[in-house]
Amino acid sequence: MVTQILESVRLERGRVELRAEPLELRTAVARVVSQLEDRARDGRVAISNTIGPGLYVMSDALALDVVVRNVLENALAAVAAAGGGDVAISARTAAAEVELAVKDSGVGFDPAVQARLFEKFTRLGSGGSAPSGNYYGTGLGLYIVRRLMQLAHGRVSAHSEGAGKGASFLLTWPAAREPQP
């Protein structure tokens, strides 16, 4: 929690220096997924990652890791709160961009909350509503995701059909060419 608070303050004050470089999305996502496997298993969450090789994004390596980790941790928490289920990760090229989609079968959220998801201290309850008695998270993770995506000249969006219907997040970065050895 302290790390997220400090990170959000640094982002707000513009005290973040990002070094954009071509990074393979498949490798970055696989690294985060491998670090979250135990947590997924404990929450009865099956993660499928169908990202193929050769998709490169222009991003800072640490920022990419933080963004992917925050989105996946939210998905795991939402699915575990629903009693288990699936998280599907995929990616594709779209024009001069690369899109990463994370779809879960978790608690979802009320579409009325969608506009506030990326604001500081917005926390969803275990039923996908805000506010509720059973919160998870600090309310800073998605705020940090949005700010880091903006700094990377990318975007993030979220969608859910409602409580109990899962959620999907779409992260979009500028595409990059594979670095030459």
N, C-alpha and C positions, 0 to 999 in steps of 0.2 A: 504494500500500500504506500509506504514512504517513497519508494522508487517512482511509482506512478505520479504522486503529488509533485515530486521534484522535477520529473520529466515534463509535466504539464506546465509548471512555472517557467522552465527553460524555454519551452515552445512559445508560450505567451510573450515572453520578453525578447524573443528573437535571438536567444543565446544558443542556438543549435547550428553547428556547421556541418553540413552534409556534403559528402563527396560522391557525386554521381558517377557511376561506372556501369558497364554492361554486366548484368548478373543473370545467370540461368535460373529461371523461376522454378523449374522442376527440382533442382538441387536445393535451393533455399527452402522450399516447402517440405521436401522430404526430410531435411534436417530438423525442422520444427516438429513435424509429425512424429519422428522417431523419439523426440524428447517428451512427447505427450502420450505415448502408447500406454504406459502404466495407468495414467489418469483415465484414459479412454476405457481401458479394460475394467477398472474399478467402477466406472459409471455405466457399464454395459453399453458402450458406444462403439460401433463399428465404423472405422474411417476408411473410405475408398479414395484413392488418389490416382486419377487417370491423366495427369499432366505428362505429355510427351516431351521428348528432348528437343532442344533447339529453340525454345521460346526464351528470348532475352529481354529483360526490362532495364531501363536506365534508372538506377536508384542507388542510394547509399546502402551498403550491406547491412549495417546495424539497423537502420530504419526499416528495411525490408523485413528483417527478422522480427522486429517489434510489431510491425503491422500484421504480419501473418500469425504470429503468436497470439496477439490480442483477439483477432477474429476467431481463430480456432479455439482458444480458451472459452470465449463466449458461447460458441457452438456446443462445445463439450458440456458446459454448465447447463445450457438450455435442454440438451438431450437427456442428460442425467436427471434433471428435474422432472422430465416427462417419464422417467422410469426406464430409460434406455432407448436405443434406436440407432440411426445412421447419420453420418456426416459425409457428404460427397464433395470432393474437390476436383475441379476441372479448370482448364485454361484454353484460350484460343487467341489467335491474332485477329484483330479487327482494324482494318486500315493501317495507320501508323502507330497502333496501340496494341497492348497485350492485356487481356481481361482474365482475371482470376475469379472464379465463382466458387462460393462456399455455401452449400445448401444443407440444411439440417432438418430432422424430423422432430425437433424439440417443441418447447412450449409455445413458440411463436410470440407474436405481440399484436396488440390492437393497432390497426392502421392509423388511428388517431395519434398514436405515440411516435410514429415514424419520423416526423419532422424534428422531434426532440432527442432522438437516439444519440446523436453525435455532439450534444451539448454537454458541458461539464456537469458532473454529479447527477446525470440522469441514470437511474438504476431501475431495472425491471424486477418485478417480483417473480416468484417461481411460477406464477400463472401467466406470465407474459404481459402483465399490466404495470402501469406506474401511476401512482405509488401502490404498494401492497405491503403486507406485513412481513413477507419472507423475501428479503432482497438478497441478490448475490452480486458480487463485484463492488468496486469502489465508485463506479460512476465516472471514471476517468479513462478507461481503456479505449472506448470508441471515440472519445474526444481526441485522444492522442493519435489514433489511427487517422482521423480526418485531417488533423494538422500535418502529420508526416506525409500523407498523400498529397496535400496541397503543396508542401515544400518540394515534393518530387514531381510537381506538375501533373499529378494524377487526380483521380476522383475515387470516391467510395459511395455506395448507396446500399440501402437495405430495403427488403420487402417481406411482408408476411400477409397472409390472407386472414389472420386473426389468431386469437388464443387457441392453442392446441393444434395449430396447422403448420408448425415449423417456420423457418425463416431462411432467407437467402441474402447473401452479401455479394456485391460485385465490386471488385477493386480493379482500377484501370490505370496502367502506367504507360508512358511513352515507350514504344518498342525500341530495342537496341540491336545492333548487329553483333554477331558472335565475335568476341575479341580474337584477333589474330596472334598466334604465338610469336 
